[in-house]
Amino acid sequence: ILNAQAISDNYLSRDNLNLKLISGSDRCYYAPSLDYISMPVRSQFNSSEEFYSTLFHEMIHSTGHKKRLNRFENEKAAAFGDHNYSKEELTAEIGASFLNTTAGILSEKLFKNNVAYIQGWLKALKSNSNKFIVEAACKAKKAVFYIISEKDNPVNDPENI
C-alpha cells in the first residue's frame, strides 16, 4: 500500500492532476475536459488494494490527455461501449494491472476482477480481439512508464512490470 500511495502521490503531484475524493459517491472516472480524477473515499472500498487498483485505472485514463501521451483521438468523449471507448477501457485495465504488480498489490480477487473486466471489453470489440489486446497492452505499458517515470519515484523500475 505504501508503494501504491507513492506511485499515485508522485504522479498526481508531478502532473498537477487533481484527485477529488467524494464521500457517498459511487462513481469513479477521469474527466478529460477538466483534467481531474473523481473517486469515492477510500473507506467506501472493501480494501485499500481495491481503492488503489481503481485509482490506477483512472490514472491510466488520465495519461491519454493531450498534455501527456495524447492517446485520445479527438476531444469528444467516446460513447459508452463504442469501439474507441472499449479500446481505452482495455488500455486502462491492463495498465492498472501493471501498476498493481509494480506496487506489490497481488490480490487473487483483484487479479480475477481485472481479467473479467478485460474479457468483457474484448467481447465488446467483437472482432480480431488478439490485435486489440496487443495494442492495448502496448499503450498501457507506455502509460505505466509515463506514470512511474520520475527518477525519485521509489518504484520506478520497469523490470517490475
OpenMM code with the backbone's topology and positions (N, CA, C; nanometers):
from openmm import Vec3, app, unit

residues = "ILE LEU ASN ALA GLN ALA ILE SER ASP ASN TYR LEU SER ARG ASP ASN LEU ASN LEU LYS LEU ILE SER GLY SER ASP ARG CYS TYR TYR ALA PRO SER LEU ASP TYR ILE SER MET PRO VAL ARG SER GLN PHE ASN SER SER GLU GLU PHE TYR SER THR LEU PHE HIS GLU MET ILE HIS SER THR GLY HIS LYS LYS ARG LEU ASN ARG PHE GLU ASN GLU LYS ALA ALA ALA PHE GLY ASP HIS ASN TYR SER LYS GLU GLU LEU THR ALA GLU ILE GLY ALA SER PHE LEU ASN THR THR ALA GLY ILE LEU SER GLU LYS LEU PHE LYS ASN ASN VAL ALA TYR ILE GLN GLY TRP LEU LYS ALA LEU LYS SER ASN SER ASN LYS PHE ILE VAL GLU ALA ALA CYS LYS ALA LYS LYS ALA VAL PHE TYR ILE ILE SER GLU LYS ASP ASN PRO VAL ASN ASP PRO GLU ASN ILE".split()
positions = [
    Vec3(0.0834, -0.1192, 0.0000),
    Vec3(0.0000, 0.0000, 0.0000),
    Vec3(0.0874, 0.1250, 0.0000),
    Vec3(0.1995, 0.1195, 0.0687),
    Vec3(0.2894, 0.2358, 0.0679),
    Vec3(0.3429, 0.2628, -0.0719),
    Vec3(0.3745, 0.1570, -0.1458),
    Vec3(0.4200, 0.1752, -0.2841),
    Vec3(0.3083, 0.2317, -0.3713),
    Vec3(0.1868, 0.1834, -0.3527),
    Vec3(0.0724, 0.2335, -0.4298),
    Vec3(0.0512, 0.3818, -0.4008),
    Vec3(0.0606, 0.4187, -0.2734),
    Vec3(0.0445, 0.5586, -0.2352),
    Vec3(0.1554, 0.6437, -0.2975),
    Vec3(0.2781, 0.5928, -0.2968),
    Vec3(0.3911, 0.6667, -0.3544),
    Vec3(0.3724, 0.6863, -0.5048),
    Vec3(0.3284, 0.5817, -0.5742),
    Vec3(0.3057, 0.5921, -0.7188),
    Vec3(0.2016, 0.6999, -0.7471),
    Vec3(0.0890, 0.6921, -0.6774),
    Vec3(-0.0179, 0.7892, -0.7047),
    Vec3(0.0222, 0.9296, -0.6623),
    Vec3(0.0822, 0.9453, -0.5452),
    Vec3(0.1237, 1.0785, -0.4991),
    Vec3(0.2229, 1.1432, -0.5960),
    Vec3(0.3231, 1.0669, -0.6366),
    Vec3(0.4251, 1.1216, -0.7265),
    Vec3(0.3650, 1.1648, -0.8601),
    Vec3(0.2821, 1.0799, -0.9176),
    Vec3(0.2229, 1.1113, -1.0474),
    Vec3(0.1268, 1.2293, -1.0379),
    Vec3(0.0347, 1.2248, -0.9435),
    Vec3(-0.0647, 1.3315, -0.9312),
    Vec3(0.0023, 1.4658, -0.9055),
    Vec3(0.1033, 1.4655, -0.8211),
    Vec3(0.1750, 1.5892, -0.7899),
    Vec3(0.2557, 1.6394, -0.9098),
    Vec3(0.3316, 1.5503, -0.9708),
    Vec3(0.4174, 1.5882, -1.0831),
    Vec3(0.3368, 1.6458, -1.1988),
    Vec3(0.2209, 1.5867, -1.2257),
    Vec3(0.1410, 1.6306, -1.3403),
    Vec3(0.0303, 1.7281, -1.3015),
    Vec3(0.0337, 1.7731, -1.1756),
    Vec3(-0.0658, 1.8693, -1.1275),
    Vec3(-0.2079, 1.8215, -1.1583),
    Vec3(-0.2318, 1.6950, -1.1294),
    Vec3(-0.3598, 1.6316, -1.1574),
    Vec3(-0.4393, 1.6240, -1.0279),
    Vec3(-0.5583, 1.6810, -1.0276),
    Vec3(-0.6411, 1.6859, -0.9086),
    Vec3(-0.7162, 1.5543, -0.8907),
    Vec3(-0.7147, 1.5024, -0.7681),
    Vec3(-0.7918, 1.3848, -0.7309),
    Vec3(-0.9017, 1.4316, -0.6373),
    Vec3(-1.0272, 1.4162, -0.6815),
    Vec3(-1.1425, 1.4553, -0.5994),
    Vec3(-1.1992, 1.3296, -0.5355),
    Vec3(-1.1889, 1.3219, -0.4034),
    Vec3(-1.2456, 1.2109, -0.3288),
    Vec3(-1.3796, 1.2566, -0.2724),
    Vec3(-1.4863, 1.1878, -0.3125),
    Vec3(-1.6209, 1.2332, -0.2794),
    Vec3(-1.6912, 1.1285, -0.1936),
    Vec3(-1.7160, 1.1639, -0.0694),
    Vec3(-1.7845, 1.0747, 0.0234),
    Vec3(-1.9279, 1.0514, -0.0233),
    Vec3(-1.9687, 0.9254, -0.0227),
    Vec3(-2.1037, 0.8895, -0.0625),
    Vec3(-2.1221, 0.8658, -0.2110),
    Vec3(-2.0229, 0.9010, -0.2917),
    Vec3(-2.0313, 0.8789, -0.4359),
    Vec3(-2.0013, 0.7332, -0.4674),
    Vec3(-2.0570, 0.6843, -0.5767),
    Vec3(-2.0206, 0.5504, -0.6227),
    Vec3(-1.9598, 0.5557, -0.7628),
    Vec3(-1.9192, 0.6751, -0.8034),
    Vec3(-1.8659, 0.6934, -0.9389),
    Vec3(-1.7149, 0.7131, -0.9363),
    Vec3(-1.6481, 0.6449, -1.0269),
    Vec3(-1.5041, 0.6590, -1.0473),
    Vec3(-1.4844, 0.6962, -1.1928),
    Vec3(-1.4152, 0.8079, -1.2182),
    Vec3(-1.3940, 0.8469, -1.3566),
    Vec3(-1.2809, 0.9492, -1.3669),
    Vec3(-1.2300, 0.9584, -1.4888),
    Vec3(-1.1361, 1.0629, -1.5250),
    Vec3(-1.2120, 1.1584, -1.6167),
    Vec3(-1.2075, 1.2877, -1.5859),
    Vec3(-1.2743, 1.3899, -1.6669),
    Vec3(-1.1698, 1.4592, -1.7537),
    Vec3(-1.1563, 1.4203, -1.8824),
    Vec3(-1.0506, 1.4772, -1.9657),
    Vec3(-1.0651, 1.6267, -1.9914),
    Vec3(-1.1871, 1.6750, -2.0047),
    Vec3(-1.2035, 1.8176, -2.0365),
    Vec3(-1.1583, 1.9072, -1.9206),
    Vec3(-1.1707, 1.8571, -1.7976),
    Vec3(-1.1281, 1.9343, -1.6799),
    Vec3(-1.0017, 1.8769, -1.6172),
    Vec3(-0.9543, 1.7665, -1.6683),
    Vec3(-0.8305, 1.7014, -1.6262),
    Vec3(-0.8265, 1.6754, -1.4754),
    Vec3(-0.9219, 1.5956, -1.4283),
    Vec3(-0.9185, 1.5520, -1.2889),
    Vec3(-0.9758, 1.4107, -1.2784),
    Vec3(-0.9436, 1.3457, -1.1671),
    Vec3(-0.9954, 1.2132, -1.1361),
    Vec3(-1.0926, 1.2273, -1.0205),
    Vec3(-1.2074, 1.1628, -1.0315),
    Vec3(-1.3065, 1.1625, -0.9240),
    Vec3(-1.3279, 1.0194, -0.8766),
    Vec3(-1.3263, 1.0017, -0.7441),
    Vec3(-1.3458, 0.8686, -0.6856),
    Vec3(-1.4139, 0.8807, -0.5505),
    Vec3(-1.4797, 0.7726, -0.5074),
    Vec3(-1.5290, 0.7686, -0.3696),
    Vec3(-1.4099, 0.7680, -0.2721),
    Vec3(-1.4351, 0.8013, -0.1475),
    Vec3(-1.3293, 0.7973, -0.0467),
    Vec3(-1.2857, 0.6530, -0.0235),
    Vec3(-1.1655, 0.6362, 0.0265),
    Vec3(-1.1062, 0.5034, 0.0424),
    Vec3(-1.1909, 0.4112, 0.1301),
    Vec3(-1.2537, 0.4652, 0.2329),
    Vec3(-1.3315, 0.3816, 0.3249),
    Vec3(-1.4534, 0.3174, 0.2578),
    Vec3(-1.4937, 0.3647, 0.1425),
    Vec3(-1.6070, 0.3064, 0.0709),
    Vec3(-1.5691, 0.1802, -0.0072),
    Vec3(-1.4407, 0.1531, -0.0195),
    Vec3(-1.3937, 0.0339, -0.0892),
    Vec3(-1.3782, -0.0802, 0.0118),
    Vec3(-1.3852, -0.2026, -0.0346),
    Vec3(-1.3688, -0.3190, 0.0525),
    Vec3(-1.2286, -0.3314, 0.1084),
    Vec3(-1.1312, -0.2757, 0.0361),
    Vec3(-0.9918, -0.2825, 0.0809),
    Vec3(-0.9130, -0.1683, 0.0187),
    Vec3(-0.7983, -0.1398, 0.0779),
    Vec3(-0.7085, -0.0391, 0.0201),
    Vec3(-0.6601, -0.0836, -0.1169),
    Vec3(-0.6404, -0.2152, -0.1339),
    Vec3(-0.5960, -0.2675, -0.2629),
    Vec3(-0.6984, -0.2378, -0.3724),
    Vec3(-0.8266, -0.2531, -0.3425),
    Vec3(-0.9307, -0.2220, -0.4409),
    Vec3(-0.9343, -0.0726, -0.4722),
    Vec3(-0.9143, 0.0094, -0.3699),
    Vec3(-0.9096, 0.1540, -0.3919),
    Vec3(-0.7972, 0.1896, -0.4886),
    Vec3(-0.6764, 0.1408, -0.4617),
    Vec3(-0.5629, 0.1760, -0.5463),
    Vec3(-0.5735, 0.1161, -0.6856),
    Vec3(-0.6259, -0.0034, -0.6979),
    Vec3(-0.6444, -0.0620, -0.8299),
    Vec3(-0.7382, 0.0244, -0.9145),
    Vec3(-0.8444, 0.0727, -0.8520),
    Vec3(-0.9390, 0.1596, -0.9223),
    Vec3(-0.8748, 0.2940, -0.9548),
    Vec3(-0.8007, 0.3493, -0.8596),
    Vec3(-0.7300, 0.4750, -0.8851),
    Vec3(-0.6299, 0.4580, -0.9989),
    Vec3(-0.5580, 0.3468, -1.0000),
    Vec3(-0.4622, 0.3215, -1.1079),
    Vec3(-0.5328, 0.3176, -1.2437),
    Vec3(-0.6496, 0.2559, -1.2490),
    Vec3(-0.7276, 0.2510, -1.3735),
    Vec3(-0.7556, 0.3939, -1.4225),
    Vec3(-0.8004, 0.4796, -1.3335),
    Vec3(-0.8312, 0.6178, -1.3716),
    Vec3(-0.7047, 0.6963, -1.4051),
    Vec3(-0.5954, 0.6673, -1.3366),
    Vec3(-0.4686, 0.7341, -1.3687),
    Vec3(-0.4229, 0.6984, -1.5101),
    Vec3(-0.4400, 0.5715, -1.5490),
    Vec3(-0.4033, 0.5314, -1.6853),
    Vec3(-0.4872, 0.6106, -1.7850),
    Vec3(-0.6180, 0.6230, -1.7591),
    Vec3(-0.7018, 0.7062, -1.8469),
    Vec3(-0.6430, 0.8470, -1.8589),
    Vec3(-0.5989, 0.9032, -1.7470),
    Vec3(-0.5505, 1.0420, -1.7481),
    Vec3(-0.4259, 1.0612, -1.8342),
    Vec3(-0.3510, 0.9546, -1.8575),
    Vec3(-0.2317, 0.9688, -1.9427),
    Vec3(-0.2683, 0.9908, -2.0887),
    Vec3(-0.3936, 0.9675, -2.1238),
    Vec3(-0.4378, 0.9903, -2.2615),
    Vec3(-0.4574, 1.1367, -2.2956),
    Vec3(-0.4556, 1.2228, -2.1951),
    Vec3(-0.4763, 1.3670, -2.2156),
    Vec3(-0.3714, 1.4225, -2.3116),
    Vec3(-0.4094, 1.5256, -2.3868),
    Vec3(-0.3203, 1.5824, -2.4889),
    Vec3(-0.1906, 1.6370, -2.4309),
    Vec3(-0.1891, 1.6759, -2.3032),
    Vec3(-0.0644, 1.7273, -2.2456),
    Vec3(0.0249, 1.6163, -2.1897),
    Vec3(-0.0228, 1.4924, -2.2007),
    Vec3(0.0575, 1.3792, -2.1567),
    Vec3(0.0923, 1.2939, -2.2788),
    Vec3(0.0266, 1.1803, -2.2963),
    Vec3(0.0589, 1.0920, -2.4089),
    Vec3(-0.0306, 1.1132, -2.5301),
    Vec3(-0.1287, 1.2001, -2.5184),
    Vec3(-0.2153, 1.2369, -2.6307),
    Vec3(-0.2744, 1.1141, -2.7006),
    Vec3(-0.3306, 1.0231, -2.6195),
    Vec3(-0.3836, 0.8988, -2.6725),
    Vec3(-0.5258, 0.9134, -2.7272),
    Vec3(-0.5983, 1.0123, -2.6816),
    Vec3(-0.7370, 1.0284, -2.7250),
    Vec3(-0.7398, 1.0804, -2.8680),
    Vec3(-0.8208, 1.0184, -2.9493),
    Vec3(-0.8226, 1.0510, -3.0920),
    Vec3(-0.8873, 1.1852, -3.1217),
    Vec3(-0.9789, 1.2275, -3.0365),
    Vec3(-1.0393, 1.3588, -3.0542),
    Vec3(-1.0842, 1.4103, -2.9186),
    Vec3(-1.1278, 1.5341, -2.9146),
    Vec3(-1.1657, 1.5967, -2.7883),
    Vec3(-1.3003, 1.5480, -2.7362),
    Vec3(-1.3849, 1.4949, -2.8224),
    Vec3(-1.5153, 1.4480, -2.7786),
    Vec3(-1.5001, 1.3166, -2.7029),
    Vec3(-1.5754, 1.3042, -2.5970),
    Vec3(-1.5742, 1.1794, -2.5214),
    Vec3(-1.6378, 1.0693, -2.6055),
    Vec3(-1.5790, 0.9534, -2.6008),
    Vec3(-1.6358, 0.8394, -2.6729),
    Vec3(-1.7631, 0.7949, -2.6022),
    Vec3(-1.8568, 0.7479, -2.6783),
    Vec3(-1.9817, 0.6984, -2.6212),
    Vec3(-1.9562, 0.5644, -2.5531),
    Vec3(-2.0228, 0.5423, -2.4406),
    Vec3(-2.0058, 0.4184, -2.3662),
    Vec3(-2.0262, 0.2991, -2.4585),
    Vec3(-1.9281, 0.2091, -2.4577),
    Vec3(-1.9399, 0.0859, -2.5337),
    Vec3(-1.8987, 0.0937, -2.6791),
    Vec3(-1.8725, 0.2141, -2.7328),
    Vec3(-1.8307, 0.2185, -2.8723),
    Vec3(-1.6873, 0.1674, -2.8854),
    Vec3(-1.6430, 0.1550, -3.0073),
    Vec3(-1.5130, 0.0942, -3.0367),
    Vec3(-1.3982, 0.1642, -2.9629),
    Vec3(-1.3882, 0.2966, -2.9737),
    Vec3(-1.2793, 0.3694, -2.9092),
    Vec3(-1.2881, 0.3613, -2.7569),
    Vec3(-1.4102, 0.3674, -2.7052),
    Vec3(-1.4299, 0.3567, -2.5609),
    Vec3(-1.3806, 0.2197, -2.5122),
    Vec3(-1.4165, 0.1163, -2.5838),
    Vec3(-1.3770, -0.0192, -2.5468),
    Vec3(-1.2259, -0.0351, -2.5478),
    Vec3(-1.1600, 0.0183, -2.6500),
    Vec3(-1.0135, 0.0100, -2.6570),
    Vec3(-0.9482, 0.0856, -2.5413),
    Vec3(-1.0018, 0.2010, -2.5066),
    Vec3(-0.9464, 0.2792, -2.3955),
    Vec3(-0.9671, 0.2064, -2.2629),
    Vec3(-1.0813, 0.1411, -2.2455),
    Vec3(-1.1055, 0.0653, -2.1224),
    Vec3(-1.0086, -0.0522, -2.1103),
    Vec3(-0.9806, -0.1182, -2.2205),
    Vec3(-0.8807, -0.2256, -2.2203),
    Vec3(-0.7452, -0.1709, -2.1768),
    Vec3(-0.7057, -0.0598, -2.2347),
    Vec3(-0.5768, 0.0017, -2.2013),
    Vec3(-0.5707, 0.0354, -2.0533),
    Vec3(-0.6762, 0.0970, -2.0015),
    Vec3(-0.6768, 0.1387, -1.8612),
    Vec3(-0.6714, 0.0193, -1.7662),
    Vec3(-0.7425, -0.0862, -1.7977),
    Vec3(-0.7445, -0.2015, -1.7072),
    Vec3(-0.6142, -0.2797, -1.7119),
    Vec3(-0.5572, -0.2929, -1.8303),
    Vec3(-0.4272, -0.3604, -1.8402),
    Vec3(-0.3218, -0.2765, -1.7679),
    Vec3(-0.3251, -0.1456, -1.7875),
    Vec3(-0.2314, -0.0576, -1.7187),
    Vec3(-0.2467, -0.0648, -1.5679),
    Vec3(-0.3709, -0.0692, -1.5197),
    Vec3(-0.3954, -0.0817, -1.3753),
    Vec3(-0.3367, -0.2127, -1.3232),
    Vec3(-0.3489, -0.3189, -1.4020),
    Vec3(-0.2909, -0.4479, -1.3623),
    Vec3(-0.1389, -0.4375, -1.3511),
    Vec3(-0.0762, -0.3705, -1.4469),
    Vec3(0.0688, -0.3499, -1.4411),
    Vec3(0.1068, -0.2699, -1.3165),
    Vec3(0.0315, -0.1628, -1.2887),
    Vec3(0.0617, -0.0800, -1.1716),
    Vec3(0.0374, -0.1564, -1.0415),
    Vec3(-0.0654, -0.2397, -1.0384),
    Vec3(-0.0874, -0.3236, -0.9198),
    Vec3(0.0360, -0.4083, -0.8927),
    Vec3(0.0873, -0.4721, -0.9966),
    Vec3(0.2053, -0.5569, -0.9821),
    Vec3(0.3258, -0.4743, -0.9393),
    Vec3(0.3444, -0.3591, -1.0009),
    Vec3(0.4563, -0.2715, -0.9669),
    Vec3(0.4508, -0.2299, -0.8205),
    Vec3(0.3302, -0.2022, -0.7715),
    Vec3(0.3132, -0.1587, -0.6326),
    Vec3(0.3155, -0.2749, -0.5338),
    Vec3(0.3095, -0.3966, -0.5846),
    Vec3(0.3093, -0.5130, -0.4970),
    Vec3(0.1706, -0.5538, -0.4517),
    Vec3(0.0684, -0.5065, -0.5209),
    Vec3(-0.0689, -0.5467, -0.4904),
    Vec3(-0.0962, -0.6734, -0.5700),
    Vec3(-0.0918, -0.7865, -0.5028),
    Vec3(-0.1001, -0.9145, -0.5714),
    Vec3(-0.2204, -0.9960, -0.5254),
    Vec3(-0.3320, -0.9317, -0.5062),
    Vec3(-0.4540, -0.9966, -0.4596),
    Vec3(-0.5140, -1.0849, -0.5683),
    Vec3(-0.5448, -1.2092, -0.5324),
    Vec3(-0.6083, -1.3029, -0.6261),
    Vec3(-0.7441, -1.2498, -0.6718),
    Vec3(-0.8194, -1.1920, -0.5781),
    Vec3(-0.9516, -1.1373, -0.6107),
    Vec3(-0.9392, -1.0234, -0.7117),
    Vec3(-0.8449, -0.9318, -0.6914),
    Vec3(-0.8262, -0.8216, -0.7863),
    Vec3(-0.7820, -0.8729, -0.9220),
    Vec3(-0.6931, -0.9727, -0.9223),
    Vec3(-0.6481, -1.0300, -1.0488),
    Vec3(-0.7664, -1.0868, -1.1265),
    Vec3(-0.8531, -1.1616, -1.0592),
    Vec3(-0.9705, -1.2185, -1.1255),
    Vec3(-1.0635, -1.1089, -1.1762),
    Vec3(-1.0789, -1.0024, -1.0983),
    Vec3(-1.1616, -0.8896, -1.1424),
    Vec3(-1.1016, -0.8222, -1.2656),
    Vec3(-0.9673, -0.8041, -1.2661),
    Vec3(-0.9006, -0.7447, -1.3822),
    Vec3(-0.9240, -0.8287, -1.5071),
    Vec3(-0.9069, -0.9593, -1.4933),
    Vec3(-0.9239, -1.0499, -1.6070),
    Vec3(-1.0678, -1.0450, -1.6584),
    Vec3(-1.1642, -1.0485, -1.5689),
    Vec3(-1.3053, -1.0447, -1.6106),
    Vec3(-1.3377, -0.9131, -1.6811),
    Vec3(-1.2850, -0.8029, -1.6301),
    Vec3(-1.3099, -0.6721, -1.6901),
    Vec3(-1.2492, -0.6650, -1.8305),
    Vec3(-1.1277, -0.7136, -1.8440),
    Vec3(-1.0596, -0.7149, -1.9739),
    Vec3(-1.1367, -0.8030, -2.0725),
    Vec3(-1.1794, -0.9201, -2.0274),
    Vec3(-1.2557, -1.0097, -2.1153),
    Vec3(-1.3866, -0.9449, -2.1603),
    Vec3(-1.4508, -0.8714, -2.0703),
    Vec3(-1.5753, -0.8037, -2.1052),
    Vec3(-1.5561, -0.7007, -2.2148),
    Vec3(-1.4498, -0.6227, -2.2060),
    Vec3(-1.4257, -0.5212, -2.3090),
    Vec3(-1.3776, -0.5831, -2.4395),
    Vec3(-1.3076, -0.6956, -2.4314),
    Vec3(-1.2699, -0.7654, -2.5544),
    Vec3(-1.3948, -0.8142, -2.6281),
    Vec3(-1.4939, -0.8615, -2.5545),
    Vec3(-1.6192, -0.9048, -2.6174),
    Vec3(-1.6895, -0.7875, -2.6836),
    Vec3(-1.6802, -0.6705, -2.6220),
    Vec3(-1.7437, -0.5518, -2.6798),
    Vec3(-1.6804, -0.5157, -2.8141),
    Vec3(-1.5507, -0.5450, -2.8298),
    Vec3(-1.4817, -0.5164, -2.9563),
    Vec3(-1.5153, -0.6202, -3.0635),
    Vec3(-1.5559, -0.7382, -3.0226),
    Vec3(-1.6066, -0.8471, -3.1063),
    Vec3(-1.5068, -0.9061, -3.2049),
    Vec3(-1.4495, -0.8292, -3.2929),
    Vec3(-1.3658, -0.8891, -3.3971),
    Vec3(-1.2178, -0.8644, -3.3700),
    Vec3(-1.1369, -0.9622, -3.4098),
    Vec3(-0.9915, -0.9518, -3.4029),
    Vec3(-0.9412, -0.9085, -3.2659),
    Vec3(-0.9886, -0.9736, -3.1616),
    Vec3(-0.9540, -0.9333, -3.0262),
    Vec3(-0.8052, -0.9478, -2.9955),
    Vec3(-0.7345, -1.0403, -3.0610),
    Vec3(-0.5901, -1.0541, -3.0373),
    Vec3(-0.5164, -0.9261, -3.0733),
    Vec3(-0.5551, -0.8651, -3.1835),
    Vec3(-0.4933, -0.7400, -3.2258),
    Vec3(-0.5182, -0.6309, -3.1210),
    Vec3(-0.6408, -0.6210, -3.0716),
    Vec3(-0.6747, -0.5155, -2.9766),
    Vec3(-0.6065, -0.5343, -2.8425),
    Vec3(-0.5923, -0.6584, -2.7978),
    Vec3(-0.5269, -0.6821, -2.6695),
    Vec3(-0.3792, -0.6443, -2.6770),
    Vec3(-0.3150, -0.6732, -2.7896),
    Vec3(-0.1740, -0.6360, -2.8057),
    Vec3(-0.1599, -0.4839, -2.8131),
    Vec3(-0.2454, -0.4180, -2.8902),
    Vec3(-0.2405, -0.2718, -2.8992),
    Vec3(-0.2658, -0.2077, -2.7628),
    Vec3(-0.3652, -0.2583, -2.6907),
    Vec3(-0.3975, -0.2031, -2.5590),
    Vec3(-0.2829, -0.2251, -2.4607),
    Vec3(-0.2204, -0.3420, -2.4669),
    Vec3(-0.1079, -0.3709, -2.3773),
    Vec3(0.0099, -0.2776, -2.4053),
    Vec3(0.0364, -0.2490, -2.5320),
    Vec3(0.1443, -0.1553, -2.5673),
    Vec3(0.1141, -0.0149, -2.5159),
    Vec3(-0.0099, 0.0297, -2.5341),
    Vec3(-0.0495, 0.1623, -2.4841),
    Vec3(-0.0455, 0.1659, -2.3316),
    Vec3(-0.0856, 0.0575, -2.2696),
    Vec3(-0.0857, 0.0504, -2.1233),
    Vec3(0.0562, 0.0580, -2.0683),
    Vec3(0.1475, -0.0130, -2.1304),
    Vec3(0.2860, -0.0115, -2.0837),
    Vec3(0.3455, 0.1290, -2.0976),
    Vec3(0.3167, 0.1950, -2.2080),
    Vec3(0.3633, 0.3318, -2.2285),
    Vec3(0.3067, 0.4239, -2.1197),
    Vec3(0.1779, 0.4056, -2.0863),
    Vec3(0.1141, 0.4866, -1.9830),
    Vec3(0.1765, 0.4601, -1.8458),
    Vec3(0.2032, 0.3337, -1.8158),
    Vec3(0.2659, 0.2991, -1.6883),
    Vec3(0.4047, 0.3624, -1.6795),
    Vec3(0.4841, 0.3521, -1.7847),
    Vec3(0.6163, 0.4148, -1.7838),
    Vec3(0.6053, 0.5652, -1.7634),
    Vec3(0.5046, 0.6263, -1.8238),
    Vec3(0.4842, 0.7696, -1.8042),
    Vec3(0.4547, 0.7987, -1.6567),
    Vec3(0.3688, 0.7200, -1.5965),
    Vec3(0.3292, 0.7427, -1.4569),
    Vec3(0.4461, 0.7247, -1.3616),
    Vec3(0.5287, 0.6241, -1.3828),
    Vec3(0.6376, 0.5960, -1.2880),
    Vec3(0.7721, 0.6516, -1.3324),
    Vec3(0.7728, 0.7423, -1.4285),
    Vec3(0.8982, 0.7863, -1.4891),
    Vec3(0.9839, 0.8768, -1.4023),
    Vec3(0.9285, 0.9416, -1.3027),
    Vec3(1.0084, 1.0353, -1.2244),
    Vec3(1.1219, 0.9619, -1.1534),
    Vec3(1.2424, 1.0161, -1.1618),
    Vec3(1.3615, 0.9495, -1.1094),
    Vec3(1.3539, 0.9215, -0.9596),
    Vec3(1.2902, 1.0101, -0.8838),
    Vec3(1.2864, 0.9876, -0.7392),
    Vec3(1.1677, 0.9022, -0.6950),
    Vec3(1.0943, 0.8473, -0.7897),
    Vec3(0.9849, 0.7577, -0.7550),
    Vec3(1.0449, 0.6276, -0.7016),
    Vec3(1.0072, 0.5841, -0.5826),
    Vec3(1.0701, 0.4654, -0.5230),
    Vec3(1.0384, 0.3334, -0.5932),
    Vec3(0.9428, 0.3350, -0.6829),
    Vec3(0.9058, 0.2093, -0.7526),
    Vec3(0.9108, 0.2280, -0.9032),
    Vec3(1.0150, 0.2944, -0.9518),
    Vec3(1.0193, 0.3301, -1.0934),
    Vec3(1.0932, 0.2305, -1.1800),
    Vec3(1.1211, 0.1139, -1.1301),
    Vec3(1.1967, 0.0148, -1.2060),
    Vec3(1.1050, -0.0573, -1.3051),
    Vec3(1.1240, -0.0343, -1.4378),
    Vec3(1.0387, -0.1007, -1.5374),
    Vec3(1.0461, -0.2521, -1.5324),
    Vec3(1.1494, -0.3063, -1.4695),
    Vec3(1.1601, -0.4531, -1.4563),
    Vec3(1.0483, -0.5089, -1.3696),
    Vec3(0.9855, -0.4239, -1.2893),
    Vec3(0.8754, -0.4702, -1.2036),
    Vec3(0.7454, -0.4874, -1.2809),
    Vec3(0.7426, -0.4449, -1.4051),
    Vec3(0.6198, -0.4526, -1.4847),
    Vec3(0.6180, -0.5815, -1.5632),
] * unit.nanometer
topology = app.Topology()
chain = topology.addChain("A")
for resn in residues:
    res = topology.addResidue(resn, chain)
    for name in ("N", "CA", "C"):
        topology.addAtom(name, app.Element.getBySymbol(name[0]), res)
